Amino acid sequence: MPSTGSAKVATALGTFALLLFLFAQPMAATPSQPRIRVLILDGFSNHDWHQTTALLRGILEASGLFTVSVSTAPSTTASPGWEQWRPNFSDYDVVIQTCNDIGGGPSWPREVQIAFENYVRNGGGVLVFHSGNNAFPDWPVYNQMIGLGWRKKQQGDAVTINSRERLLHIPPGQGEDTGHDGRSDVVVHRLGDHPIHHGMPRAWKTPALEIYYYARGPAKHMRVLSYGYDQHTRMNWPLEWTVRFGRGRIYSSTLGHVWKGDVQPPSLRCAGEQTLLLRTLQWLARRPVTVAIPTDFPTEAATSIRPEMQIPASPQ
């Protein structure tokens, strides 16, 4: 039978562990801070957009901080509903853009493009999620909003980060078209101390990441938040960046890859990426970044992959 002193120590340790668990959880929405309204745009991509949307909803809805809606674009201009597909962006605090027209997907109707531009220009927040960065190279304003994208080498500057963590611009035509090496475990190196990252380790490892080398674009009004080292080019390239467009905020990253045939991919079960998503959406919605850095957040030496997620039913 344990002594009274041992019992007190055990009780204290149990209480401490419970407090650690509670403080590591996202703070639920309150009447003074209602849930953030998020719209996911999907419908076509060369990635698995169905699973991407389902996994994103699973992460966001489980936090209790967001209400999530989905607007699915018709996959071709001849598809039923093309003339009626007109998302009302102003109903939402943040839009997550996952559409990708590589491989034959359509450009959005011009009316939708103009509405999206006005939404951002007037203060909306946009998270350009992974393959959404590859989309719409012939839409000039979209190129401005994303800063850097999957483009040919003639289409804008590329940005690299030197050993002193200074940004260097590579002019159009120099270097290569945008590309990436194979997916691998990559150390994410933070630059500065953006509110999204505040309290995170200066470096942490994420699984199955693609580092885009020579991403191209106007690269104006842009802040690089983190970078990773690419073995192919032996250079550092941006992993996350933000862009100011009018009064709006845009966040892009190459994290979160979900390829066709992937099942519960580690890219979205990474404790770092899940934490990053929640905090990024809070920042994009101009809310205080309250999501705590969890105790299972990855380190520079090791990834942290959470168990398989509960997939919510598709909205009717």
Order of alpha helices (4+ residues) and beta strands (2+ residues): alpha-beta-alpha-beta-beta-alpha-beta-alpha-beta-beta-beta-beta-beta-beta-beta-beta-beta-alpha-alpha
